[in-house]
């Protein structure tokens, strides 16, 4: 079994005689504290002092700027002993450390419970593909996924693709490692300048891996926490891409096998999103239906009624107030999309529709969602999972909601400062266009409709 050790910086200690000698010496003037180098790029460019608040400093908040902060990496080294010398030779220790401390945090809601950080070191020797894609994503993340892609990032991604094909061919790599590799490959493609590339083929490969895992009766998946981790990763990824896959290429997610698997997971706490696996599953099915409807115009009133009932009856299983706010925002995001894209359905059973018409209810849910999200501090890891609900709710804001529009702008900028994913800035650009259309015309189309009309395929969430 491989293991790692942490080597801390050496601590300088004075011997007793040195301490006595230093006490007899004349006191000297206090040394000036060295200047911090952790200020954001914007403050450095303007030559003003940065308060170094993460993810957005106060100066950038006041000026409405995107804050590009400097990562705070710990002063220690990782010492890892590997079984496989061929893996040891491909490890870039700086990029690996950057992944362990910074990049992998965008994948979880709790930094203290992160299976994609140090725990992955125990298994990384099995998958050169995972090593390469981790290093590629780390190199891209360092540069805020700039359009000017670092050569090392492209080289590492190419090596990851070649290694991944070999690993899938042999079938010896753990499903968790293959799933994480596929997810990161898709993330890498989604951060490219091509607004139509969301890593579709990696998503389809992940679906194949999930089916194999569920069909393997020799190793019951529900008894293995790694299998539950894989399934949850796929469901969350699928939710963020469900409205992107063309209807001709879609695969139904609510199959008996997958539906049963979601029930078996129940309220198990998944490191990526917590206790809401069933809600993630519902939202994925909703996204697929909305894309089909926008493409064909053919409605299934029965399907809409089922989705609505599932969403308005769902309740957050968590007792943690901030997490409950995040879950409520995701639930209402689903209802907003359903009502906005589908329109009125006589079979809807939401009791709120007995008191208020559909349009005012959509607006109320949008205001509720933004209120929930703004109560979550920008320093919280929950911020990483706000882009989808805040785009949905923000797109429903009216001209008189100008203050809230500014709050949404600031929240999307903070999201970008925290996880550096360009999709957050594209979402902001899309919102600005939607608000102009809402203010100057009678266009009430959903943000998904606007996005598809632009030819964009944004992965959010």
C-alpha positions as semicolon CSV with decimal commas, in nm:
position;residue;x (nm);y (nm);z (nm)
1;X;0,000;0,000;0,000
2;X;0,133;0,345;-0,089
3;X;0,151;0,620;0,169
4;X;0,248;0,982;0,197
5;X;0,418;1,190;0,462
6;X;0,404;1,561;0,523
7;X;0,729;1,745;0,579
8;X;0,682;2,076;0,759
9;X;0,919;2,370;0,740
10;X;1,205;2,350;0,991
11;X;1,155;2,550;1,310
12;X;1,452;2,750;1,433
13;X;1,517;2,717;1,809
14;X;1,778;2,897;2,017
15;X;2,000;2,705;2,257
16;X;1,992;2,817;2,627
17;X;2,329;2,997;2,595
18;X;2,211;3,175;2,283
19;X;1,893;3,281;2,462
20;X;2,094;3,426;2,755
21;X;2,327;3,607;2,518
22;X;2,036;3,757;2,327
23;X;1,877;3,883;2,651
24;X;2,195;4,076;2,743
25;X;2,212;4,249;2,408
26;X;2,073;4,597;2,359
27;X;1,719;4,600;2,222
28;X;1,712;4,673;1,853
29;X;1,450;4,852;1,649
30;X;1,167;4,621;1,544
31;X;1,203;4,482;1,198
32;X;0,961;4,595;0,936
33;X;0,715;4,323;0,845
34;X;0,775;4,197;0,492
35;X;0,515;4,301;0,241
36;X;0,253;4,039;0,165
37;X;0,258;3,904;-0,189
38;X;-0,091;3,756;-0,170
39;X;-0,284;4,061;-0,287
40;X;-0,508;4,023;-0,591
41;X;-0,391;4,114;-0,941
42;X;-0,633;4,407;-0,965
43;X;-0,501;4,578;-0,651
44;X;-0,142;4,516;-0,761
45;X;-0,214;4,670;-1,101
46;X;-0,359;4,981;-0,934
47;X;-0,080;4,983;-0,671
48;X;-0,318;4,990;-0,377
49;X;-0,318;4,775;-0,063
50;X;-0,533;4,463;-0,090
51;X;-0,708;4,328;0,220
52;X;-0,661;3,975;0,074
53;X;-1,016;3,865;0,151
54;X;-1,090;3,541;-0,034
55;X;-1,245;3,493;-0,284
56;X;-1,315;3,867;-0,345
57;X;-1,131;4,152;-0,174
58;X;-1,330;4,450;-0,048
59;X;-1,182;4,691;-0,303
60;X;-1,294;4,469;-0,592
61;X;-1,640;4,435;-0,435
62;X;-1,679;4,812;-0,411
63;X;-1,559;4,866;-0,769
64;X;-1,757;4,574;-0,915
65;X;-1,441;4,407;-1,046
66;X;-1,349;4,044;-1,095
67;X;-1,098;3,965;-0,821
68;X;-0,803;3,744;-0,920
69;X;-0,656;3,632;-0,591
70;X;-0,324;3,459;-0,530
71;X;-0,354;3,103;-0,392
72;X;-0,228;3,041;-0,039
73;X;-0,034;2,717;-0,058
74;X;0,099;2,560;0,260
75;X;0,471;2,550;0,333
76;X;0,526;2,177;0,325
77;X;0,624;1,904;0,086
78;X;0,456;1,577;-0,001
79;X;0,668;1,267;0,018
80;X;0,503;0,973;-0,155
81;X;0,633;0,622;-0,204
82;X;0,488;0,450;-0,511
83;X;0,477;0,089;-0,616
84;X;0,489;0,193;-0,982
85;X;0,805;0,370;-1,084
86;X;0,642;0,468;-1,415
87;X;0,385;0,675;-1,222
88;X;0,652;0,836;-1,007
89;X;0,834;0,958;-1,317
90;X;0,528;1,141;-1,456
91;X;0,432;1,325;-1,136
92;X;0,481;1,702;-1,137
93;X;0,491;1,758;-0,762
94;X;0,414;2,129;-0,781
95;X;0,100;2,074;-0,988
96;X;-0,001;1,777;-0,774
97;X;0,030;1,985;-0,457
98;X;-0,171;2,263;-0,620
99;X;-0,443;2,009;-0,698
100;X;-0,445;1,867;-0,346
101;X;-0,467;2,205;-0,176
102;X;-0,662;2,422;-0,414
103;X;-0,817;2,282;-0,730
104;X;-0,994;1,976;-0,585
105;X;-1,181;2,198;-0,338
106;X;-1,412;2,314;-0,617
107;X;-1,554;1,960;-0,631
108;X;-1,686;1,934;-0,274
109;X;-1,907;2,120;-0,028
110;X;-1,682;2,050;0,271
111;X;-1,303;2,087;0,239
112;X;-1,260;1,866;0,546
113;X;-1,434;1,575;0,371
114;X;-1,267;1,564;0,032
115;X;-1,194;1,222;-0,122
116;X;-1,040;1,398;-0,424
117;X;-0,760;1,550;-0,215
118;X;-0,506;1,352;-0,010
119;X;-0,709;1,026;-0,005
120;X;-0,663;1,001;-0,382
121;X;-0,287;0,961;-0,331
122;X;-0,347;0,606;-0,213
123;X;-0,493;0,508;-0,550
124;X;-0,335;0,745;-0,798
125;X;-0,056;0,496;-0,874
126;X;-0,313;0,280;-1,055
127;X;-0,403;0,543;-1,313
128;X;-0,147;0,743;-1,513
129;X;-0,445;0,898;-1,696
130;X;-0,569;1,049;-1,369
131;X;-0,222;1,182;-1,287
132;X;-0,198;1,352;-1,627
133;X;-0,545;1,509;-1,623
134;X;-0,500;1,632;-1,265
135;X;-0,182;1,806;-1,374
136;X;-0,350;1,947;-1,685
137;X;-0,644;2,092;-1,492
138;X;-0,409;2,230;-1,225
139;X;-0,203;2,408;-1,490
140;X;-0,519;2,554;-1,646
141;X;-0,661;2,657;-1,307
142;X;-0,341;2,843;-1,218
143;X;-0,396;3,064;-1,524
144;X;-0,771;3,109;-1,464
145;X;-0,838;2,876;-1,759
146;X;-0,701;3,144;-1,988
147;X;-0,758;3,121;-2,362
148;X;-0,379;3,117;-2,395
149;X;-0,350;2,759;-2,276
150;X;-0,018;2,668;-2,120
151;X;0,174;2,414;-2,328
152;X;0,210;2,183;-2,028
153;X;-0,169;2,174;-1,985
154;X;-0,223;2,064;-2,345
155;X;0,057;1,808;-2,328
156;X;-0,080;1,660;-2,006
157;X;-0,433;1,641;-2,148
158;X;-0,306;1,461;-2,457
159;X;-0,122;1,209;-2,240
160;X;-0,431;1,168;-2,023
161;X;-0,648;1,084;-2,326
162;X;-0,398;0,827;-2,455
163;X;-0,357;0,665;-2,112
164;X;-0,733;0,667;-2,051
165;X;-0,798;0,470;-2,371
166;X;-0,547;0,207;-2,260
167;X;-0,696;0,186;-1,910
168;X;-1,051;0,147;-2,040
169;X;-0,926;-0,123;-2,276
170;X;-0,772;-0,330;-1,997
171;X;-1,061;-0,271;-1,754
172;X;-0,828;-0,295;-1,454
173;X;-0,864;0,061;-1,323
174;X;-1,107;0,124;-1,037
175;X;-1,438;0,278;-1,149
176;X;-1,385;0,575;-0,915
177;X;-1,056;0,666;-1,080
178;X;-1,199;0,623;-1,430
179;X;-1,503;0,833;-1,336
180;X;-1,287;1,110;-1,192
181;X;-1,063;1,102;-1,501
182;X;-1,365;1,132;-1,732
183;X;-1,509;1,416;-1,523
184;X;-1,183;1,612;-1,530
185;X;-1,140;1,554;-1,903
186;X;-1,486;1,701;-1,956
187;X;-1,406;1,991;-1,724
188;X;-1,091;2,058;-1,924
189;X;-1,282;2,065;-2,253
190;X;-1,563;2,274;-2,104
191;X;-1,310;2,541;-2,007
192;X;-1,179;2,576;-2,363
193;X;-1,280;2,865;-2,588
194;X;-1,510;2,639;-2,791
195;X;-1,855;2,720;-2,648
196;X;-2,004;2,408;-2,809
197;X;-1,770;2,155;-2,646
198;X;-1,887;2,039;-2,304
199;X;-1,704;1,705;-2,307
200;X;-2,004;1,507;-2,435
201;X;-1,806;1,195;-2,520
202;X;-1,661;1,178;-2,170
203;X;-2,013;1,203;-2,026
204;X;-2,125;0,913;-2,246
205;X;-1,820;0,710;-2,141
206;X;-1,907;0,775;-1,777
207;X;-2,261;0,652;-1,841
208;X;-2,119;0,324;-1,975
209;X;-1,902;0,289;-1,663
210;X;-2,205;0,344;-1,439
211;X;-2,409;0,079;-1,620
212;X;-2,127;-0,173;-1,586
213;X;-2,098;-0,095;-1,216
214;X;-2,471;-0,139;-1,152
215;X;-2,486;-0,462;-1,353
216;X;-2,191;-0,626;-1,175
217;X;-2,368;-0,869;-0,941
218;X;-2,039;-1,015;-0,816
219;X;-1,959;-0,688;-0,637
220;X;-2,283;-0,530;-0,506
221;X;-2,231;-0,159;-0,568
222;X;-2,453;-0,042;-0,280
223;X;-2,219;-0,205;-0,025
224;X;-1,919;-0,012;-0,155
225;X;-1,880;0,358;-0,061
226;X;-1,660;0,410;-0,368
227;X;-1,946;0,294;-0,591
228;X;-2,187;0,534;-0,419
229;X;-1,932;0,809;-0,470
230;X;-1,910;0,723;-0,843
231;X;-2,286;0,717;-0,892
232;X;-2,332;1,052;-0,717
233;X;-2,053;1,208;-0,922
234;X;-2,220;1,092;-1,241
235;X;-2,568;1,211;-1,137
236;X;-2,440;1,557;-1,049
237;X;-2,241;1,581;-1,372
238;X;-2,543;1,460;-1,568
239;X;-2,764;1,724;-1,404
240;X;-2,529;2,000;-1,523
241;X;-2,527;1,862;-1,880
242;X;-2,885;1,733;-1,909
243;X;-3,009;2,039;-2,102
244;X;-2,703;2,034;-2,333
245;X;-2,723;1,690;-2,496
246;X;-2,920;1,698;-2,820
247;X;-3,247;1,499;-2,791
248;X;-3,134;1,263;-3,068
249;X;-2,837;1,161;-2,850
250;X;-3,006;1,158;-2,510
251;X;-3,024;0,845;-2,299
252;X;-3,307;0,810;-2,049
253;X;-3,179;0,838;-1,694
254;X;-3,492;0,730;-1,510
255;X;-3,444;0,363;-1,599
256;X;-3,553;0,106;-1,337
257;X;-3,192;0,022;-1,249
258;X;-3,080;0,381;-1,196
259;X;-3,401;0,480;-1,018
260;X;-3,355;0,191;-0,776
261;X;-2,991;0,287;-0,722
262;X;-3,093;0,643;-0,630
263;X;-3,344;0,505;-0,379
264;X;-3,077;0,280;-0,228
265;X;-2,838;0,574;-0,182
266;X;-3,115;0,755;0,004
267;X;-2,984;1,037;0,220
268;X;-2,625;0,916;0,225
269;X;-2,396;1,219;0,248
270;X;-2,213;1,259;-0,083
271;X;-1,896;1,471;-0,059
272;X;-1,986;1,668;-0,374
273;X;-2,335;1,785;-0,279
274;X;-2,441;1,630;0,052
275;X;-2,777;1,463;0,115
276;X;-2,976;1,553;-0,200
277;X;-2,906;1,268;-0,444
278;X;-3,277;1,226;-0,520
279;X;-3,313;1,599;-0,596
280;X;-3,011;1,587;-0,828
281;X;-3,173;1,292;-1,006
282;X;-3,504;1,480;-1,050
283;X;-3,326;1,789;-1,186
284;X;-3,135;1,578;-1,439
285;X;-3,460;1,431;-1,570
286;X;-3,613;1,780;-1,580
287;X;-3,322;1,917;-1,783
288;X;-3,358;1,640;-2,041
289;X;-3,732;1,698;-2,073
290;X;-3,688;2,075;-2,112
291;X;-3,431;2,026;-2,389
292;X;-3,663;1,784;-2,570
293;X;-3,952;2,029;-2,543
294;X;-3,748;2,323;-2,671
295;X;-3,633;2,109;-2,964
296;X;-3,960;1,947;-3,069
297;X;-4,237;2,154;-2,908
298;X;-4,414;1,831;-2,808
299;X;-4,535;1,830;-2,448
300;X;-4,607;1,542;-2,214
301;X;-4,854;1,681;-1,963
302;X;-4,825;1,367;-1,753
303;X;-4,446;1,395;-1,738
304;X;-4,467;1,762;-1,642
305;X;-4,714;1,684;-1,364
306;X;-4,488;1,414;-1,222
307;X;-4,183;1,642;-1,228
308;X;-4,374;1,926;-1,063
309;X;-4,505;1,703;-0,786
310;X;-4,159;1,557;-0,721
311;X;-4,011;1,907;-0,692
312;X;-4,269;2,077;-0,472
313;X;-4,294;1,776;-0,238
314;X;-3,918;1,740;-0,198
315;X;-3,786;1,864;0,136
316;X;-3,428;1,914;0,249
317;X;-3,310;1,629;0,477
318;X;-3,030;1,840;0,625
319;X;-3,062;2,026;0,954
320;X;-2,766;2,250;0,868
321;X;-2,926;2,588;0,787
322;X;-2,682;2,702;0,518
323;X;-2,696;2,371;0,334
324;X;-3,075;2,380;0,350
325;X;-3,066;2,722;0,179
326;X;-2,860;2,572;-0,104
327;X;-3,101;2,280;-0,144
328;X;-3,406;2,507;-0,144
329;X;-3,247;2,721;-0,415
330;X;-3,190;2,410;-0,630
331;X;-3,548;2,292;-0,577
332;X;-3,695;2,628;-0,677
333;X;-3,455;2,651;-0,969
334;X;-3,622;2,334;-1,097
335;X;-3,973;2,471;-1,050
336;X;-3,882;2,799;-1,223
337;X;-3,744;2,614;-1,526
338;X;-4,043;2,381;-1,540
339;X;-4,298;2,664;-1,530
340;X;-4,101;2,896;-1,761
341;X;-4,031;2,640;-2,035
342;X;-4,352;2,435;-2,015
343;X;-4,603;2,707;-1,931
344;X;-4,943;2,637;-1,779
345;X;-5,064;2,281;-1,728
346;X;-5,416;2,217;-1,596
347;X;-5,286;1,908;-1,419
348;X;-5,033;2,099;-1,205
349;X;-5,102;2,040;-0,835
350;X;-4,874;2,293;-0,662
351;X;-5,099;2,448;-0,391
352;X;-4,935;2,788;-0,448
353;X;-5,105;2,806;-0,789
354;X;-5,441;2,825;-0,611
355;X;-5,336;3,160;-0,463
356;X;-5,129;3,316;-0,741
357;X;-5,093;3,301;-1,120
358;X;-4,799;3,131;-1,288
359;X;-4,598;3,442;-1,383
360;X;-4,609;3,603;-1,035
361;X;-4,520;3,265;-0,882
362;X;-4,214;3,233;-1,107
363;X;-4,102;3,579;-0,996
364;X;-4,164;3,497;-0,630
365;X;-3,958;3,179;-0,656
366;X;-3,680;3,376;-0,827
367;X;-3,671;3,630;-0,543
368;X;-3,676;3,349;-0,284
369;X;-3,391;3,168;-0,459
370;X;-3,169;3,475;-0,476
371;X;-3,242;3,552;-0,111
372;X;-3,141;3,196;-0,015
373;X;-2,817;3,214;-0,214
374;X;-2,714;3,558;-0,089
375;X;-2,744;3,436;0,270
376;X;-2,463;3,189;0,199
377;X;-2,126;3,362;0,267
378;X;-1,895;3,405;-0,031
379;X;-1,623;3,236;0,176
380;X;-1,827;2,913;0,195
381;X;-1,750;2,617;-0,030
382;X;-2,125;2,607;-0,099
383;X;-2,057;2,902;-0,331
384;X;-1,914;2,657;-0,587
385;X;-2,260;2,507;-0,642
386;X;-2,459;2,827;-0,694
387;X;-2,410;2,904;-1,063
388;X;-2,708;2,705;-1,191
389;X;-2,976;2,831;-0,949
390;X;-2,851;3,190;-0,953
391;X;-2,860;3,199;-1,335
392;X;-3,212;3,057;-1,341
393;X;-3,339;3,295;-1,074
394;X;-3,141;3,594;-1,201
395;X;-3,287;3,555;-1,550
396;X;-3,635;3,619;-1,404
397;X;-3,548;3,954;-1,242
398;X;-3,736;4,257;-1,371
399;X;-3,623;4,612;-1,436
400;X;-3,741;4,717;-1,089
401;X;-3,519;4,446;-0,936
402;X;-3,206;4,639;-1,031
403;X;-3,046;4,611;-0,686
404;X;-3,085;4,234;-0,696
405;X;-2,942;4,228;-1,047
406;X;-2,629;4,392;-0,907
407;X;-2,620;4,133;-0,629
408;X;-2,638;3,856;-0,889
409;X;-2,356;4,017;-1,088
410;X;-2,138;4,032;-0,777
411;X;-2,219;3,673;-0,683
412;X;-2,121;3,539;-1,026
413;X;-1,797;3,738;-1,012
414;X;-1,727;3,590;-0,668
415;X;-1,797;3,244;-0,808
416;X;-1,539;3,299;-1,080
417;X;-1,287;3,428;-0,826
418;X;-1,335;3,115;-0,616
419;X;-1,335;2,837;-0,877
420;X;-1,196;3,025;-1,182
421;X;-1,432;2,848;-1,424
422;X;-1,504;3,068;-1,730
423;X;-1,865;2,942;-1,744
424;X;-1,946;3,183;-1,459
425;X;-1,842;3,483;-1,669
426;X;-2,029;3,346;-1,971
427;X;-2,337;3,309;-1,750
428;X;-2,304;3,675;-1,651
429;X;-2,273;3,777;-2,017
430;X;-2,583;3,573;-2,099
431;X;-2,775;3,735;-1,813
432;X;-2,695;4,085;-1,934
433;X;-2,839;3,998;-2,276
434;X;-3,151;3,843;-2,120
435;X;-3,212;4,149;-1,902
436;X;-3,187;4,379;-2,205
437;X;-3,437;4,158;-2,390
438;X;-3,673;4,155;-2,091
439;X;-3,652;4,534;-2,048
440;X;-3,698;4,627;-2,413
441;X;-3,926;4,354;-2,553
442;X;-4,192;4,112;-2,436
443;X;-3,947;3,819;-2,461
444;X;-3,993;3,589;-2,160
445;X;-3,793;3,294;-2,294
446;X;-3,590;3,083;-2,053
447;X;-3,216;3,130;-2,022
448;X;-3,171;2,784;-2,177
449;X;-3,357;2,904;-2,487
450;X;-3,137;3,216;-2,506
451;X;-2,822;3,007;-2,460
452;X;-2,913;2,760;-2,735
453;X;-3,007;3,045;-2,966
454;X;-2,653;3,181;-2,923
455;X;-2,510;2,839;-3,005
456;X;-2,361;2,804;-2,655
457;X;-2,347;2,491;-2,440
458;X;-2,260;2,601;-2,086
459;X;-2,191;2,345;-1,814
460;X;-2,300;2,499;-1,483
461;X;-2,345;2,377;-1,130
